[in-house]
């Protein structure tokens, strides 16, 4: 007797594509996504960075399959087991090499955030090296975080779920900003996620976020004068020094990476790309586990002074702190997803009202409901109709099917 045909969950458009693929992989539910940029007259279907993520997802899983239509506007995904970096199943040694094309417009954090959500549920450690002419380690104009923000503000959130932070490592081997037109970079980034758990712990982060006690940050520049770092730091300190005394911002300078010039007259020619500068700031609260981050980068077209970048990043950080809550808009999808995949208990998270009302968070709640998770419970904090919101999330007990029970 043949096995029954799988029941596909149907979605439309390319929005939240990576998160839907992550939820499909964690829950084992196959999905069918249609109308992917079907109305675009010039570039319909999946974008190059989305194709690269599908290849990465295939390399860290065993038994997954994809079906893409001729035009690329329809995707069918059947998930497999998350194996991690296993030799012979996509890994070279203990590292999976992911090469991004020069046409990639998204920062490497666009790949890191969903990858880190899958890594705790893998059978073996997840070690991935991102390389190639499309790796952008800086923040991007499309809203992607820099690698420094992921390392200092996103990865620490996993410790609240029983994932050991000592086994999480994110290294930048070659920095790069976005190239001409916001495409390509040439950086090198390596992620080593060695902490796998049977089931994430229940999170109770509904306490007061406290007051900001220190600010840390990284000012980076590639291929331009190193004095841009000190100019950004000085401008940011001019805004923040009156508010917080404990401020330390590191300066990182790298040469612009070399990539192929694609010159027909000189096939072996090289050129410098990924030139630019930016600033990342992270505010640490007196309440354990509460972090706020801000990222600003100079546009690839240029024409912006380093002082403007420093002030803009400082003001952006203050606006994010003003939103309140214990998790920012960029970290909330990670925390809420891990809460939904954890033990069958009710966890609570305090979010700012402006964070909770964003399209990404509302869409995540709908997607989790469609994948079989419970609905969220929402209530105001201390009967304040304009203040933060307490979100109650009941875990589904999915856990890590590839890891034995201790």
N, C-alpha and C positions, 0 to 999 in steps of 0.2 A: 504494500500500500504506500503510495507516494506521500511525502510530507505535505501538510497544508501550506498553501501560499502565504507568505508573510503579509501582515496587514500594515500598509505604509501610512505614515502620518504625512499629511499634505501641507505644504507651505508655499508661499509665493514671494517673489522679489529676492534681491541679494542682501537685504538688511539682516543683520545678526546671523549671517551665514556661518561664521566660525562657531558661535555659541550654540547654534542648533546642531551642528555636527558634533560638538562636545557632548551635548545632552543625549544625542542619539547613541554615541559610543558608550557613555556611562550607563544608560538604561537598557541598551540592546535593542532599541526600537528603530527599525528602518524608516527612512524618510524619503519623500519625493518633493523636490523644490522646483517650481516652474516660474515662468515669466521673469527670468534673470536678465535684467536690462533689455527686455524684448522691444521696448519702444525706442531704444537708442539707434539712430540711423548710421552712426560711424563705428561704434564698438559694442555690438550686442553680445550677450553671453558672459561667461566667466572671464574675469580679468586675470592678467598674468600672476599677480600675487595670490589670488584665490586658487589657481591651478597649483602653485607651489605649496600652498597649505594642504591641498588634497594629497600631494605626493608625500609630504611630511607625515600626514596622518596615516597613510598606507605603510610607511616605513616603521612606525612605532606600534602597529597593530598586526595581528595575524588572523587572516580569514576575512578581512573587510574587502568590499568590492564597490566600484563606482561604475555608473553608466551615465555618460554625458551625450546629449543629443548632438547632431551634426552642427547646429548653429551655436551650441553651448548655452542655450537658454533654459535647458531642463537638466536637472541632476537627480539621480537616484543613488542613494547610499545605503548599503547594508553593512552594519558595523560588525567588527570582530573583537577578539580578545586583545586587551592592551598589554603587550609583551614588554615594552621598553626597548632598551638598547641591547639586543641579543645578537651575537655574531651569527651570520648566515641568514638573518631575517631583516636585513636592511642596514645593519651596523658593520662598520669596518673596524675591527678590534672591539673596543667598548664604546665607540662614538659613532653616532649617525651624522653624516655630513649632508647638510641641506644647502644647496647652491641656489641663490636667488638671481633671476635674470636682471639685466640692466634696465628693463622697462618697469621694474617694480616701483610703485609710488608710495608704498606704505612703509613705516618704520618697522624695525625688527621686533619692537614690542607688540605689534599687531599679531605676530606669530607666537611670541613668548607667553602672553596672557592665557590663551586657550591651551597651550602646551603645558603650562604649569598646573592648570586645572585637571588635566588628565594624568599627570605624573604621579600623584599620590595613589592612584588606583592601578598602577602598572604592576606587572609581575616582577620585573627587575628594574634597577635604576635607569633613569632616563638621562642620557648624555647626548646632547645635540650641539653640533658646531655649525653656525650660520656663516657662510662665506659666499664669495662671488661678487659680481659687479652691482648687485642690487641691494646690498645690506646697508641700511641707514641706521646708525646707532643713536643719532640725535632725535629730538622731537621733530615732528613734521607739521606742516601747515594744515594737514587733514585731521589733526587732533590726536595723533599717536604720541605716547609718552616716550621719553628717552630711556635708554637702558639704565641710567643711574636712578631714575624714579622707580623703575621696576625693582631694582636691587635694594633700594633703601626704604621704599614705601609700600610695595606690594608683597614681596616675599616675606617680610616679617609678619604679615597677617596670617600666614599658614601656621605659625606656632600656636595660635589659639585653638587649633583643631588637633593638637597632639602630634604635629609634624615637626621633627627636629630641625631647627634652623641651622645647626652646625653642619648638616649634610646637604645644605642648599648653597650652591655656588654659581655666581653669574660673573663671568670675566669678560672684559673688553680687551681684545688683543690688538685691535686696530679701530680707531674712531673714524667716523665719517658723518658728515652732514649730507643733506640731499643735494644731488647734482643739478645740472642745468634743467630747468623745467620741472624741478621737484622729483626727478626720476634718477634712480641708481645712486650708489654711494661707494661701495668697495670696502666696507668695514668687515671685521671678523669678530664674532661674539660666540662664546661657548657657555652653555648651560649644563650644570651637573646637578640633577635632582635625585639624591640618593635616599630619601626618606619615604618609604611606602607604608601605608597603614591599612589595617583591615577595615576600619570604619572611623570616619572623622568624629571627633568629640562634639558634643552639643555645646553650642556657643551661647553665652549670656553676656552680651555687651550692651546692656540697656542702662548702664549707669551714666552719671554725668561725665561729659568729656573732659572736664577739668580746664585748667588754664595752660597755655603754651609756656613751656619752661626753657626750651632751647630751639634753635634753628640751625640746621646743617644744610649744606648744598655743594654743588659742583658746577664750576664755570669751565666750559670747554671750548676749544677752538681748534680747527684743523686747516692748515694751509694758509693761515693769516697771522698777523703779528700777535705774539703772546701777550702784548700789552692790552689787548682787548679783554682778557680775563680780568686784569686788575681794574679796568674801567667799569666793567659790569659789576664786579664785587663792590666797588666804591659807591656806585649809584644805588645798588640794592641796600647797602648798609645805611645810606643816607635816609632811607625810608624806615628801616626796621630798627635801627639803633635806639630810637626814642621809645620803642615798645618792649624790646627784649634785649637783655645785656649779653646773654650767652649765644653768640653767633659765630659760626666757623664755616667758611666757604672755601673749599679746595679749588685749586686751579690745575687744569689738565690741558696740556698742549701736545698735539700730534701733527706730524706731517700729513699732508693730503695723500690718500692712497693712490697707487698707480694702477690703472686699468688699461685695457687695450684701446687704441685710438680709432680702430676700424678705418684706417686710412688705406685705400686700395694701392697707393703707390709705395706704402711701407707696411707690409703685413705684420711685422714684428714690432711696430711702433707702440709706445706707451704715452699716456697722458695723465695729468693729475685731475682728480675729480673730488666731489664731496667737500668743497671748500665752504667754510662758514663758522659760526660761533653761536653759542646759546648758554642758557643758565637753568639749572634745576635747583629748587629749594624744597626742603622737607622740614615741617614744624612738628616737634615732639611735644605731646601734652603731659601734664602731671599724672594723668590717668593712664595706666598701663595698656599698651596696644592701640592707642589712638594716635594716628598720624595724618597729617595733611600735606599734600604735595602740589607744587606748581611747576610748570615747564613752559619756557618761551625760547624760541629759536629765531635767528634772523632768516628772513625769506630768501629763497634761492636766487631771486632776482636782485638782491642787495638793496642798497639805498637806505639802510637803517643804522643808526649809531649804536655802539655798545652801551652807552649810558641809557638809551631808550629801552633796550632789552632788559637791563638791570632793574629799572624802575617798573617796567611793565610786569616783570616776574614777581617783584615784591608786592605790587598792588593785587596781582592775581592771587597770590597766597593769602593776603588779607581777606579777599572776597570769599575764598574757599573756607577759611576759618569762620567767617561770618555766617555761612550756610548752616553751621552747627552739625550735630550728629557725631557719631564715633567713627564713621567711614565716609570717605569722599565718593564722588560720583564715579571715579575710575576704579576704585577698589570694591564698590558695592556689588557688582555682578559676580566677582570671585567669591566674596563672603556668602552671598545669598545662595549661590549654586552649591557650595560645600555644605551649607546648612541643610539644604534640601536633600542632598545625597547622604547625609549622616545618619546617626542612630534615630530610631523611631521615638523621638522625644521632641518636645517643643523648645526651640531656641528663640532668643529674643535679641533684636538688634535695634539700636537707636540711630535713626537717619534724619537728616535735615529735611524739612518740607520741600525745599527746592530740589533736593536730590531725589526724593521719592517721586516727584511729579515729572521727572524727565521721561522722554520717550523710550530710552533704553531700559529703564527699570520697569516701566509698565509693560513693555513688550516682553521682558524676561519673565514677569509674573504670568503672563498669558502662555508663553512657551512652556514653562514648568508645569502649568495646569494641563496642557495638552499632552505632555509626556507622562502624566499620571501622578504628579506631585499634588499635595494638598494646597488649598487656597491659603493665602496669607491673611493673618489677622492684623488689623491696623487700629491703633488708638492714639489719642493725643497724650502728650506728657503733661501731667499735672493740670488737666483741663485747660490747657493753653491752645486755643484754636489757631494761633499763628506760630507756634513753636515747633520743635521736633516731633517726630512720630516714632512710636515703638512698633516694630514689625515682628510679628510672631510667625515662625516658620516651623512646621512639623516635618521632621526627616522621614524619608521613604525607606531607609535601611538598605539602600542599594549596595554600598560598600565595595570592597575589592574582591571580586570573585577569583582572581588569580593568586591571591595570597592566602595561605593556610591560616587557620585559627590557632593562636598560640596556646 
